[in-house]
């Protein structure tokens, strides 16, 4: 029998990854690996989810293309592709029906940051058809 206690096997609550992360009106769900606005799922692909999750980890902080490639793609070199820009464009397109495409901002010095509204958007209170 192992003498380790549950406290030594599992880290403190602060070290655990949360299941949910807020990105403005978008709730990201790590279990489903998707985001939703109210009760409507967005339909993020795995890399799109990871990118939005990473931006939501530090809202308002500019993350360079290199940092995003390292954190989301797990590569330490800069490929000659525009993968980050393409994925950001896809996420923005999926957020457009909710009026939330502007929460991901392209920084003038390069990179991106999450700029969620300070208060819930009007979408939260607007009636919408079930999908």
N, CA, C and O atoms as CSV, one atom per row, in Angstrom:
chain,resi,resn,atom,element,x,y,z
A,1,UNK,N,N,0.845,-1.189,0.000
A,1,UNK,CA,C,0.000,0.000,0.000
A,1,UNK,C,C,0.881,1.240,0.000
A,1,UNK,O,O,1.875,1.308,0.723
A,2,UNK,N,N,0.519,2.190,-0.792
A,2,UNK,CA,C,1.280,3.425,-0.908
A,2,UNK,C,C,0.958,4.330,0.271
A,2,UNK,O,O,-0.205,4.486,0.642
A,3,UNK,N,N,1.985,4.925,0.856
A,3,UNK,CA,C,1.781,5.758,2.041
A,3,UNK,C,C,1.486,7.223,1.693
A,3,UNK,O,O,1.307,8.040,2.596
A,4,UNK,N,N,1.433,7.565,0.411
A,4,UNK,CA,C,1.152,8.950,0.034
A,4,UNK,C,C,-0.296,9.299,0.344
A,4,UNK,O,O,-1.207,8.502,0.116
A,5,UNK,N,N,-0.487,10.492,0.862
A,5,UNK,CA,C,-1.848,10.941,1.122
A,5,UNK,C,C,-2.431,11.569,-0.144
A,5,UNK,O,O,-1.713,11.854,-1.103
A,6,UNK,N,N,-3.731,11.773,-0.123
A,6,UNK,CA,C,-4.396,12.409,-1.275
A,6,UNK,C,C,-3.845,13.809,-1.509
A,6,UNK,O,O,-3.810,14.275,-2.648
A,7,UNK,N,N,-3.418,14.481,-0.455
A,7,UNK,CA,C,-2.896,15.829,-0.595
A,7,UNK,C,C,-1.547,15.850,-1.311
A,7,UNK,O,O,-1.218,16.827,-1.984
A,8,UNK,N,N,-0.775,14.791,-1.172
A,8,UNK,CA,C,0.516,14.775,-1.851
A,8,UNK,C,C,0.388,14.301,-3.297
A,8,UNK,O,O,1.251,14.594,-4.125
A,9,UNK,N,N,-0.686,13.570,-3.605
A,9,UNK,CA,C,-0.909,13.102,-4.970
A,9,UNK,C,C,-1.534,14.198,-5.817
A,9,UNK,O,O,-1.125,14.407,-6.959
A,10,UNK,N,N,-2.521,14.899,-5.272
A,10,UNK,CA,C,-3.217,15.952,-5.997
A,10,UNK,C,C,-2.716,17.306,-5.525
A,10,UNK,O,O,-2.611,17.538,-4.320
A,11,UNK,N,N,-2.405,18.201,-6.452
A,11,UNK,CA,C,-1.911,19.526,-6.050
A,11,UNK,C,C,-3.015,20.380,-5.433
A,11,UNK,O,O,-4.195,20.032,-5.477
A,12,UNK,N,N,-2.600,21.497,-4.860
A,12,UNK,CA,C,-3.563,22.448,-4.312
A,12,UNK,C,C,-4.511,22.911,-5.406
A,12,UNK,O,O,-4.204,22.790,-6.593
A,13,UNK,N,N,-5.662,23.439,-5.010
A,13,UNK,CA,C,-6.659,23.908,-5.972
A,13,UNK,C,C,-6.080,24.921,-6.949
A,13,UNK,O,O,-6.477,24.945,-8.114
A,14,UNK,N,N,-5.153,25.756,-6.502
A,14,UNK,CA,C,-4.587,26.785,-7.365
A,14,UNK,C,C,-3.798,26.199,-8.526
A,14,UNK,O,O,-3.643,26.851,-9.558
A,15,UNK,N,N,-3.300,24.982,-8.372
A,15,UNK,CA,C,-2.487,24.361,-9.413
A,15,UNK,C,C,-3.330,23.575,-10.425
A,15,UNK,O,O,-2.825,23.205,-11.485
A,16,UNK,N,N,-4.581,23.321,-10.119
A,16,UNK,CA,C,-5.431,22.571,-11.025
A,16,UNK,C,C,-5.900,23.448,-12.180
A,16,UNK,O,O,-6.102,24.651,-12.018
A,17,UNK,N,N,-6.066,22.841,-13.325
A,17,UNK,CA,C,-6.584,23.564,-14.488
A,17,UNK,C,C,-8.095,23.644,-14.337
A,17,UNK,O,O,-8.742,22.631,-14.073
A,18,UNK,N,N,-8.667,24.830,-14.500
A,18,UNK,CA,C,-10.118,24.953,-14.361
A,18,UNK,C,C,-10.833,24.298,-15.541
A,18,UNK,O,O,-10.288,24.220,-16.643
A,19,UNK,N,N,-12.046,23.835,-15.302
A,19,UNK,CA,C,-12.832,23.266,-16.401
A,19,UNK,C,C,-13.374,24.366,-17.302
A,19,UNK,O,O,-13.457,24.194,-18.518
A,20,UNK,N,N,-13.742,25.496,-16.706
A,20,UNK,CA,C,-14.344,26.584,-17.469
A,20,UNK,C,C,-13.431,27.800,-17.439
A,20,UNK,O,O,-12.724,28.043,-16.461
A,21,UNK,N,N,-13.461,28.544,-18.511
A,21,UNK,CA,C,-12.737,29.809,-18.580
A,21,UNK,C,C,-13.620,30.766,-19.363
A,21,UNK,O,O,-14.180,30.407,-20.399
A,22,UNK,N,N,-13.740,31.992,-18.856
A,22,UNK,CA,C,-14.576,32.996,-19.498
A,22,UNK,C,C,-13.751,33.817,-20.487
A,22,UNK,O,O,-12.631,34.234,-20.193
A,23,UNK,N,N,-14.326,34.034,-21.648
A,23,UNK,CA,C,-13.742,34.901,-22.665
A,23,UNK,C,C,-14.833,35.873,-23.068
A,23,UNK,O,O,-15.443,35.734,-24.129
A,24,UNK,N,N,-15.075,36.859,-22.215
A,24,UNK,CA,C,-16.212,37.748,-22.442
A,24,UNK,C,C,-17.495,36.971,-22.237
A,24,UNK,O,O,-17.688,36.352,-21.191
A,25,UNK,N,N,-18.377,36.998,-23.229
A,25,UNK,CA,C,-19.644,36.269,-23.153
A,25,UNK,C,C,-19.494,34.810,-23.545
A,25,UNK,O,O,-20.465,34.054,-23.509
A,26,UNK,N,N,-18.303,34.413,-23.915
A,26,UNK,CA,C,-18.038,33.025,-24.301
A,26,UNK,C,C,-17.552,32.264,-23.068
A,26,UNK,O,O,-16.638,32.704,-22.370
A,27,UNK,N,N,-18.173,31.129,-22.820
A,27,UNK,CA,C,-17.712,30.238,-21.767
A,27,UNK,C,C,-17.012,29.079,-22.442
A,27,UNK,O,O,-17.626,28.327,-23.200
A,28,UNK,N,N,-15.732,28.936,-22.170
A,28,UNK,CA,C,-14.957,27.829,-22.726
A,28,UNK,C,C,-15.047,26.656,-21.769
A,28,UNK,O,O,-14.893,26.819,-20.558
A,29,UNK,N,N,-15.295,25.485,-22.306
A,29,UNK,CA,C,-15.467,24.272,-21.510
A,29,UNK,C,C,-14.366,23.285,-21.892
A,29,UNK,O,O,-14.364,22.740,-22.996
A,30,UNK,N,N,-13.440,23.064,-20.977
A,30,UNK,CA,C,-12.301,22.199,-21.246
A,30,UNK,C,C,-12.730,20.752,-21.472
A,30,UNK,O,O,-12.110,20.049,-22.270
A,31,UNK,N,N,-13.763,20.299,-20.797
A,31,UNK,CA,C,-14.238,18.931,-20.968
A,31,UNK,C,C,-14.774,18.708,-22.388
A,31,UNK,O,O,-14.456,17.704,-23.026
A,32,UNK,N,N,-15.583,19.643,-22.870
A,32,UNK,CA,C,-16.151,19.537,-24.214
A,32,UNK,C,C,-15.210,20.066,-25.299
A,32,UNK,O,O,-15.417,19.820,-26.487
A,33,UNK,N,N,-14.173,20.798,-24.873
A,33,UNK,CA,C,-13.218,21.428,-25.792
A,33,UNK,C,C,-13.951,22.271,-26.841
A,33,UNK,O,O,-13.688,22.196,-28.041
A,34,UNK,N,N,-14.875,23.068,-26.327
A,34,UNK,CA,C,-15.662,23.956,-27.172
A,34,UNK,C,C,-16.067,25.159,-26.326
A,34,UNK,O,O,-15.878,25.180,-25.110
A,35,UNK,N,N,-16.610,26.128,-26.983
A,35,UNK,CA,C,-17.109,27.308,-26.290
A,35,UNK,C,C,-18.594,27.449,-26.552
A,35,UNK,O,O,-19.127,26.921,-27.528
A,36,UNK,N,N,-19.244,28.170,-25.664
A,36,UNK,CA,C,-20.669,28.430,-25.865
A,36,UNK,C,C,-21.000,29.844,-25.414
A,36,UNK,O,O,-20.338,30.429,-24.557
A,37,UNK,N,N,-22.036,30.356,-26.018
A,37,UNK,CA,C,-22.609,31.632,-25.617
A,37,UNK,C,C,-24.028,31.292,-25.202
A,37,UNK,O,O,-24.833,30.808,-25.997
A,38,UNK,N,N,-24.312,31.559,-23.932
A,38,UNK,CA,C,-25.575,31.099,-23.348
A,38,UNK,C,C,-25.655,29.589,-23.531
A,38,UNK,O,O,-24.794,28.868,-23.025
A,39,UNK,N,N,-26.652,29.097,-24.231
A,39,UNK,CA,C,-26.813,27.648,-24.401
A,39,UNK,C,C,-26.448,27.182,-25.811
A,39,UNK,O,O,-26.772,26.058,-26.193
A,40,UNK,N,N,-25.780,28.030,-26.580
A,40,UNK,CA,C,-25.439,27.680,-27.967
A,40,UNK,C,C,-23.946,27.396,-28.084
A,40,UNK,O,O,-23.115,28.255,-27.790
A,41,UNK,N,N,-23.614,26.174,-28.518
A,41,UNK,CA,C,-22.222,25.798,-28.737
A,41,UNK,C,C,-21.705,26.475,-29.994
A,41,UNK,O,O,-22.443,26.658,-30.962
A,42,UNK,N,N,-20.446,26.840,-29.973
A,42,UNK,CA,C,-19.827,27.556,-31.091
A,42,UNK,C,C,-19.338,26.585,-32.169
A,42,UNK,O,O,-19.435,26.890,-33.357
A,43,UNK,N,N,-18.829,25.455,-31.784
A,43,UNK,CA,C,-18.322,24.484,-32.749
A,43,UNK,C,C,-16.859,24.713,-33.094
A,43,UNK,O,O,-16.472,24.658,-34.261
A,44,UNK,N,N,-16.051,24.971,-32.074
A,44,UNK,CA,C,-14.625,25.207,-32.292
A,44,UNK,C,C,-13.898,23.896,-32.594
A,44,UNK,O,O,-14.179,22.861,-31.988
A,45,UNK,N,N,-12.970,23.959,-33.530
A,45,UNK,CA,C,-12.078,22.833,-33.779
A,45,UNK,C,C,-11.022,22.817,-32.672
A,45,UNK,O,O,-10.834,23.829,-31.996
A,46,UNK,N,N,-10.335,21.703,-32.474
A,46,UNK,CA,C,-9.394,21.598,-31.348
A,46,UNK,C,C,-8.350,22.713,-31.271
A,46,UNK,O,O,-8.109,23.250,-30.190
A,47,UNK,N,N,-7.736,23.068,-32.380
A,47,UNK,CA,C,-6.706,24.115,-32.343
A,47,UNK,C,C,-7.338,25.483,-32.089
A,47,UNK,O,O,-6.742,26.319,-31.409
A,48,UNK,N,N,-8.521,25.720,-32.619
A,48,UNK,CA,C,-9.232,26.975,-32.360
A,48,UNK,C,C,-9.553,27.089,-30.878
A,48,UNK,O,O,-9.385,28.148,-30.273
A,49,UNK,N,N,-10.018,25.982,-30.301
A,49,UNK,CA,C,-10.315,25.985,-28.875
A,49,UNK,C,C,-9.057,26.294,-28.067
A,49,UNK,O,O,-9.085,27.138,-27.172
A,50,UNK,N,N,-7.968,25.620,-28.377
A,50,UNK,CA,C,-6.715,25.824,-27.639
A,50,UNK,C,C,-6.223,27.261,-27.752
A,50,UNK,O,O,-5.721,27.828,-26.782
A,51,UNK,N,N,-6.363,27.839,-28.915
A,51,UNK,CA,C,-5.930,29.221,-29.126
A,51,UNK,C,C,-6.785,30.186,-28.310
A,51,UNK,O,O,-6.252,31.075,-27.645
A,52,UNK,N,N,-8.096,30.018,-28.355
A,52,UNK,CA,C,-8.974,30.899,-27.582
A,52,UNK,C,C,-8.780,30.683,-26.087
A,52,UNK,O,O,-8.811,31.642,-25.315
A,53,UNK,N,N,-8.580,29.436,-25.668
A,53,UNK,CA,C,-8.313,29.125,-24.260
A,53,UNK,C,C,-7.057,29.857,-23.792
A,53,UNK,O,O,-7.032,30.430,-22.703
A,54,UNK,N,N,-6.010,29.834,-24.630
A,54,UNK,CA,C,-4.745,30.481,-24.265
A,54,UNK,C,C,-4.911,31.986,-24.180
A,54,UNK,O,O,-4.385,32.608,-23.257
A,55,UNK,N,N,-5.622,32.583,-25.112
A,55,UNK,CA,C,-5.854,34.034,-25.062
A,55,UNK,C,C,-6.685,34.401,-23.828
A,55,UNK,O,O,-6.452,35.438,-23.208
A,56,UNK,N,N,-7.642,33.557,-23.478
A,56,UNK,CA,C,-8.502,33.831,-22.321
A,56,UNK,C,C,-7.774,33.626,-21.005
A,56,UNK,O,O,-8.239,34.078,-19.958
A,57,UNK,N,N,-6.648,32.956,-21.049
A,57,UNK,CA,C,-5.867,32.739,-19.836
A,57,UNK,C,C,-5.332,34.066,-19.294
A,57,UNK,O,O,-5.208,34.242,-18.082
A,58,UNK,N,N,-5.019,34.987,-20.189
A,58,UNK,CA,C,-4.498,36.290,-19.795
A,58,UNK,C,C,-5.170,37.382,-20.628
A,58,UNK,O,O,-4.537,37.965,-21.509
A,59,UNK,N,N,-6.449,37.662,-20.357
A,59,UNK,CA,C,-7.154,38.676,-21.154
A,59,UNK,C,C,-6.464,40.032,-21.052
A,59,UNK,O,O,-6.004,40.440,-19.985
A,60,UNK,N,N,-6.407,40.712,-22.182
A,60,UNK,CA,C,-5.797,42.033,-22.224
A,60,UNK,C,C,-4.302,42.016,-22.444
A,60,UNK,O,O,-3.719,43.057,-22.746
A,61,UNK,N,N,-3.665,40.876,-22.306
A,61,UNK,CA,C,-2.221,40.781,-22.488
A,61,UNK,C,C,-1.912,40.361,-23.921
A,61,UNK,O,O,-2.461,39.384,-24.430
A,62,UNK,N,N,-1.028,41.114,-24.558
A,62,UNK,CA,C,-0.618,40.784,-25.932
A,62,UNK,C,C,0.234,39.531,-25.915
A,62,UNK,O,O,1.205,39.429,-25.165
A,63,UNK,N,N,-0.143,38.585,-26.747
A,63,UNK,CA,C,0.633,37.364,-26.914
A,63,UNK,C,C,1.169,37.367,-28.342
A,63,UNK,O,O,0.408,37.423,-29.308
A,64,UNK,N,N,2.474,37.306,-28.454
A,64,UNK,CA,C,3.095,37.344,-29.775
A,64,UNK,C,C,2.773,36.071,-30.551
A,64,UNK,O,O,2.371,35.057,-29.981
A,65,UNK,N,N,2.956,36.152,-31.838
A,65,UNK,CA,C,2.770,34.990,-32.695
A,65,UNK,C,C,3.694,33.864,-32.227
A,65,UNK,O,O,3.279,32.707,-32.153
A,66,UNK,N,N,4.914,34.196,-31.918
A,66,UNK,CA,C,5.892,33.202,-31.443
A,66,UNK,C,C,5.413,32.531,-30.149
A,66,UNK,O,O,5.520,31.313,-30.004
A,67,UNK,N,N,4.886,33.324,-29.212
A,67,UNK,CA,C,4.385,32.772,-27.943
A,67,UNK,C,C,3.207,31.829,-28.201
A,67,UNK,O,O,3.128,30.753,-27.610
A,68,UNK,N,N,2.294,32.237,-29.085
A,68,UNK,CA,C,1.138,31.401,-29.397
A,68,UNK,C,C,1.560,30.111,-30.095
A,68,UNK,O,O,1.009,29.046,-29.814
A,69,UNK,N,N,2.529,30.197,-30.998
A,69,UNK,CA,C,3.033,28.996,-31.658
A,69,UNK,C,C,3.637,28.033,-30.638
A,69,UNK,O,O,3.449,26.821,-30.740
A,70,UNK,N,N,4.352,28.563,-29.668
A,70,UNK,CA,C,4.964,27.728,-28.632
A,70,UNK,C,C,3.906,27.122,-27.711
A,70,UNK,O,O,3.967,25.935,-27.393
A,71,UNK,N,N,2.940,27.931,-27.283
A,71,UNK,CA,C,1.957,27.478,-26.300
A,71,UNK,C,C,0.844,26.612,-26.893
A,71,UNK,O,O,0.385,25.668,-26.250
A,72,UNK,N,N,0.413,26.926,-28.107
A,72,UNK,CA,C,-0.728,26.228,-28.700
A,72,UNK,C,C,-0.278,25.140,-29.673
A,72,UNK,O,O,-0.795,24.023,-29.644
A,73,UNK,N,N,0.674,25.466,-30.526
A,73,UNK,CA,C,1.149,24.508,-31.527
A,73,UNK,C,C,2.303,23.651,-30.993
A,73,UNK,O,O,2.635,22.620,-31.578
A,74,UNK,N,N,2.907,24.075,-29.893
A,74,UNK,CA,C,4.046,23.379,-29.282
A,74,UNK,C,C,5.261,23.311,-30.208
A,74,UNK,O,O,5.972,22.307,-30.250
A,75,UNK,N,N,5.483,24.397,-30.945
A,75,UNK,CA,C,6.678,24.471,-31.787
A,75,UNK,C,C,7.491,25.688,-31.378
A,75,UNK,O,O,6.930,26.722,-31.012
A,76,UNK,N,N,8.790,25.568,-31.440
A,76,UNK,CA,C,9.673,26.636,-30.965
A,76,UNK,C,C,10.320,27.415,-32.105
A,76,UNK,O,O,11.140,28.301,-31.865
A,77,UNK,N,N,9.961,27.094,-33.321
A,77,UNK,CA,C,10.478,27.859,-34.452
A,77,UNK,C,C,9.300,28.527,-35.143
A,77,UNK,O,O,8.151,28.124,-34.961
A,78,UNK,N,N,9.590,29.538,-35.927
A,78,UNK,CA,C,8.519,30.239,-36.628
A,78,UNK,C,C,8.410,29.712,-38.051
A,78,UNK,O,O,9.267,29.993,-38.889
A,79,UNK,N,N,7.363,28.951,-38.323
A,79,UNK,CA,C,7.198,28.445,-39.678
A,79,UNK,C,C,6.808,29.580,-40.627
A,79,UNK,O,O,6.323,30.627,-40.197
A,80,UNK,N,N,7.021,29.359,-41.882
A,80,UNK,CA,C,6.688,30.373,-42.891
A,80,UNK,C,C,5.225,30.237,-43.309
A,80,UNK,O,O,4.906,30.264,-44.498
A,81,UNK,N,N,4.354,30.094,-42.338
A,81,UNK,CA,C,2.922,30.000,-42.621
A,81,UNK,C,C,2.195,31.052,-41.796
A,81,UNK,O,O,2.755,31.650,-40.877
A,82,UNK,N,N,0.962,31.255,-42.142
A,82,UNK,CA,C,0.135,32.200,-41.384
A,82,UNK,C,C,-0.917,31.451,-40.568
A,82,UNK,O,O,-2.057,31.904,-40.457
A,83,UNK,N,N,-0.541,30.315,-40.000
A,83,UNK,CA,C,-1.472,29.469,-39.250
A,83,UNK,C,C,-2.187,30.219,-38.131
A,83,UNK,O,O,-3.391,30.046,-37.941
A,84,UNK,N,N,-1.466,31.039,-37.400
A,84,UNK,CA,C,-2.089,31.760,-36.283
A,84,UNK,C,C,-3.170,32.695,-36.824
A,84,UNK,O,O,-4.288,32.714,-36.309
A,85,UNK,N,N,-2.847,33.457,-37.842
A,85,UNK,CA,C,-3.820,34.396,-38.425
A,85,UNK,C,C,-5.038,33.661,-38.987
A,85,UNK,O,O,-6.168,34.124,-38.836
A,86,UNK,N,N,-4.810,32.529,-39.626
A,86,UNK,CA,C,-5.919,31.755,-40.187
A,86,UNK,C,C,-6.830,31.252,-39.073
A,86,UNK,O,O,-8.053,31.327,-39.196
A,87,UNK,N,N,-6.258,30.744,-38.001
A,87,UNK,CA,C,-7.074,30.244,-36.896
A,87,UNK,C,C,-7.822,31.373,-36.190
A,87,UNK,O,O,-8.971,31.202,-35.784
A,88,UNK,N,N,-7.174,32.518,-36.044
A,88,UNK,CA,C,-7.863,33.677,-35.449
A,88,UNK,C,C,-9.043,34.078,-36.325
A,88,UNK,O,O,-10.124,34.365,-35.812
A,89,UNK,N,N,-8.849,34.101,-37.628
A,89,UNK,CA,C,-9.935,34.462,-38.553
A,89,UNK,C,C,-11.097,33.472,-38.443
A,89,UNK,O,O,-12.258,33.877,-38.488
A,90,UNK,N,N,-10.796,32.198,-38.300
A,90,UNK,CA,C,-11.844,31.183,-38.160
A,90,UNK,C,C,-12.616,31.357,-36.859
A,90,UNK,O,O,-13.839,31.221,-36.830
A,91,UNK,N,N,-11.901,31.655,-35.792
A,91,UNK,CA,C,-12.587,31.884,-34.504
A,91,UNK,C,C,-13.478,33.118,-34.611
A,91,UNK,O,O,-14.630,33.097,-34.177
A,92,UNK,N,N,-12.945,34.187,-35.188
A,92,UNK,CA,C,-13.756,35.405,-35.348
A,92,UNK,C,C,-15.017,35.134,-36.160
A,92,UNK,O,O,-16.090,35.642,-35.834
A,93,UNK,N,N,-14.888,34.333,-37.220
A,93,UNK,CA,C,-16.052,34.000,-38.051
A,93,UNK,C,C,-17.093,33.228,-37.244
A,93,UNK,O,O,-18.292,33.430,-37.432
A,94,UNK,N,N,-16.655,32.358,-36.361
A,94,UNK,CA,C,-17.584,31.579,-35.545
A,94,UNK,C,C,-18.220,32.426,-34.442
A,94,UNK,O,O,-19.313,32.114,-33.969
A,95,UNK,N,N,-17.542,33.483,-34.039
A,95,UNK,CA,C,-18.092,34.383,-33.018
A,95,UNK,C,C,-18.986,35.463,-33.623
A,95,UNK,O,O,-19.767,36.091,-32.908
A,96,UNK,N,N,-18.879,35.683,-34.927
A,96,UNK,CA,C,-19.631,36.740,-35.610
A,96,UNK,C,C,-21.141,36.652,-35.398
A,96,UNK,O,O,-21.762,37.682,-35.136
A,97,UNK,N,N,-21.765,35.474,-35.498
A,97,UNK,CA,C,-23.225,35.421,-35.294
A,97,UNK,C,C,-23.673,35.913,-33.917
A,97,UNK,O,O,-24.831,36.290,-33.735
A,98,UNK,N,N,-22.763,35.908,-32.960
A,98,UNK,CA,C,-23.079,36.367,-31.609
A,98,UNK,C,C,-22.679,37.825,-31.399
A,98,UNK,O,O,-22.893,38.379,-30.321
A,99,UNK,N,N,-22.100,38.445,-32.423
A,99,UNK,CA,C,-21.615,39.821,-32.300
A,99,UNK,C,C,-20.363,39.925,-31.449
A,99,UNK,O,O,-20.103,40.971,-30.854
A,100,UNK,N,N,-19.581,38.847,-31.384
A,100,UNK,CA,C,-18.425,38.808,-30.493
A,100,UNK,C,C,-17.095,38.675,-31.229
A,100,UNK,O,O,-16.074,38.398,-30.599
A,101,UNK,N,N,-17.085,38.861,-32.519
A,101,UNK,CA,C,-15.851,38.650,-33.289
A,101,UNK,C,C,-14.743,39.622,-32.905
A,101,UNK,O,O,-13.569,39.354,-33.163
A,102,UNK,N,N,-15.094,40.725,-32.301
A,102,UNK,CA,C,-14.090,41.740,-31.953
A,102,UNK,C,C,-13.409,41.497,-30.614
A,102,UNK,O,O,-12.584,42.310,-30.198
A,103,UNK,N,N,-13.731,40.398,-29.924
A,103,UNK,CA,C,-13.065,40.167,-28.641
A,103,UNK,C,C,-11.617,39.736,-28.835
A,103,UNK,O,O,-10.810,39.855,-27.913
A,104,UNK,N,N,-11.277,39.234,-30.028
A,104,UNK,CA,C,-9.878,38.927,-30.335
A,104,UNK,C,C,-9.341,40.081,-31.165
A,104,UNK,O,O,-9.815,40.353,-32.268
A,105,UNK,N,N,-8.350,40.747,-30.614
A,105,UNK,CA,C,-7.805,41.958,-31.234
A,105,UNK,C,C,-6.399,41.680,-31.753
A,105,UNK,O,O,-5.586,41.042,-31.085
A,106,UNK,N,N,-6.131,42.175,-32.963
A,106,UNK,CA,C,-4.786,42.119,-33.512
A,106,UNK,C,C,-4.022,43.317,-32.963
A,106,UNK,O,O,-4.438,44.460,-33.151
A,107,UNK,N,N,-2.917,43.061,-32.292
A,107,UNK,CA,C,-2.127,44.132,-31.689
A,107,UNK,C,C,-1.305,44.829,-32.777
A,107,UNK,O,O,-0.788,44.163,-33.673
A,108,UNK,N,N,-1.176,46.166,-32.711
A,108,UNK,CA,C,-0.397,46.899,-33.722
A,108,UNK,C,C,1.066,46.465,-33.802
A,108,UNK,O,O,1.689,46.575,-34.859
A,109,UNK,N,N,1.616,45.974,-32.691
A,109,UNK,CA,C,3.012,45.519,-32.677
A,109,UNK,C,C,3.142,44.035,-33.005
A,109,UNK,O,O,4.227,43.466,-32.883
A,110,UNK,N,N,2.043,43.405,-33.419
A,110,UNK,CA,C,2.052,41.984,-33.729
A,110,UNK,C,C,1.452,41.181,-32.602
A,110,UNK,O,O,1.454,41.605,-31.446
A,111,UNK,N,N,0.951,40.042,-32.940
A,111,UNK,CA,C,0.322,39.194,-31.946
A,111,UNK,C,C,-1.140,39.548,-31.754
A,111,UNK,O,O,-1.713,40.343,-32.499
A,112,UNK,N,N,-1.725,38.940,-30.741
A,112,UNK,CA,C,-3.158,39.093,-30.480
A,112,UNK,C,C,-3.398,39.188,-28.981
A,112,UNK,O,O,-2.558,38.800,-28.169
A,113,UNK,N,N,-4.562,39.713,-28.639
A,113,UNK,CA,C,-4.989,39.699,-27.244
A,113,UNK,C,C,-6.498,39.625,-27.187
A,113,UNK,O,O,-7.194,39.999,-28.131
A,114,UNK,N,N,-6.988,39.137,-26.068
A,114,UNK,CA,C,-8.418,39.035,-25.843
A,114,UNK,C,C,-8.889,40.313,-25.161
A,114,UNK,O,O,-8.345,40.717,-24.133
A,115,UNK,N,N,-9.892,40.936,-25.737
A,115,UNK,CA,C,-10.454,42.168,-25.191
A,115,UNK,C,C,-11.951,41.971,-24.965
A,115,UNK,O,O,-12.769,42.482,-25.729
A,116,UNK,N,N,-12.309,41.226,-23.911
A,116,UNK,CA,C,-13.735,40.980,-23.659
A,116,UNK,C,C,-14.417,42.242,-23.165
A,116,UNK,O,O,-13.781,43.093,-22.543
A,117,UNK,N,N,-15.718,42.369,-23.438
A,117,UNK,CA,C,-16.453,43.540,-22.927
A,117,UNK,C,C,-16.463,43.541,-21.410
A,117,UNK,O,O,-16.425,42.487,-20.775
A,118,UNK,N,N,-16.514,44.716,-20.847
A,118,UNK,CA,C,-16.499,44.852,-19.386
A,118,UNK,C,C,-17.796,44.350,-18.750
A,118,UNK,O,O,-17.802,43.896,-17.606
A,119,UNK,N,N,-18.887,44.437,-19.501
A,119,UNK,CA,C,-20.188,43.982,-19.010
A,119,UNK,C,C,-20.760,43.008,-20.039
A,119,UNK,O,O,-20.337,43.009,-21.195
A,120,UNK,N,N,-21.708,42.189,-19.628
A,120,UNK,CA,C,-22.312,41.267,-20.605
A,120,UNK,C,C,-22.859,42.036,-21.803
A,120,UNK,O,O,-23.421,43.121,-21.657
A,121,UNK,N,N,-22.688,41.464,-22.971
A,121,UNK,CA,C,-23.175,42.120,-24.183
A,121,UNK,C,C,-24.686,42.042,-24.260
A,121,UNK,O,O,-25.331,41.351,-23.471
A,122,UNK,N,N,-25.233,42.755,-25.215
A,122,UNK,CA,C,-26.681,42.733,-25.389
A,122,UNK,C,C,-27.158,41.365,-25.841
A,122,UNK,O,O,-28.340,41.048,-25.710
A,123,UNK,N,N,-26.240,40.538,-26.381
A,123,UNK,CA,C,-26.646,39.203,-26.819
A,123,UNK,C,C,-27.199,38.384,-25.661
A,123,UNK,O,O,-28.148,37.619,-25.839
A,124,UNK,N,N,-26.624,38.535,-24.498
A,124,UNK,CA,C,-27.080,37.750,-23.354
A,124,UNK,C,C,-28.558,38.006,-23.045
A,124,UNK,O,O,-29.242,37.142,-22.497
A,125,UNK,N,N,-29.033,39.175,-23.392
A,125,UNK,CA,C,-30.394,39.537,-23.035
A,125,UNK,C,C,-31.329,39.573,-24.226
A,125,UNK,O,O,-32.525,39.823,-24.073
A,126,UNK,N,N,-30.792,39.322,-25.417
A,126,UNK,CA,C,-31.612,39.341,-26.621
A,126,UNK,C,C,-32.221,37.957,-26.848
A,126,UNK,O,O,-31.547,36.944,-26.664
A,127,UNK,N,N,-33.480,37.915,-27.244
A,127,UNK,CA,C,-34.064,36.606,-27.557
A,127,UNK,C,C,-33.409,36.047,-28.803
A,127,UNK,O,O,-33.057,36.793,-29.718
A,128,UNK,N,N,-33.248,34.737,-28.838
A,128,UNK,CA,C,-32.664,34.105,-30.017
A,128,UNK,C,C,-33.318,32.756,-30.255
A,128,UNK,O,O,-33.854,32.123,-29.345
A,129,UNK,N,N,-33.257,32.345,-31.495
A,129,UNK,CA,C,-33.870,31.067,-31.865
A,129,UNK,C,C,-32.991,29.924,-31.400
A,129,UNK,O,O,-31.768,30.054,-31.367
A,130,UNK,N,N,-33.594,28.820,-31.046
A,130,UNK,CA,C,-32.835,27.637,-30.662
A,130,UNK,C,C,-32.119,27.077,-31.873
A,130,UNK,O,O,-32.642,27.075,-32.987
A,131,UNK,N,N,-30.924,26.607,-31.629
A,131,UNK,CA,C,-30.154,26.014,-32.714
A,131,UNK,C,C,-29.987,24.546,-32.445
A,131,UNK,O,O,-29.364,23.840,-33.238
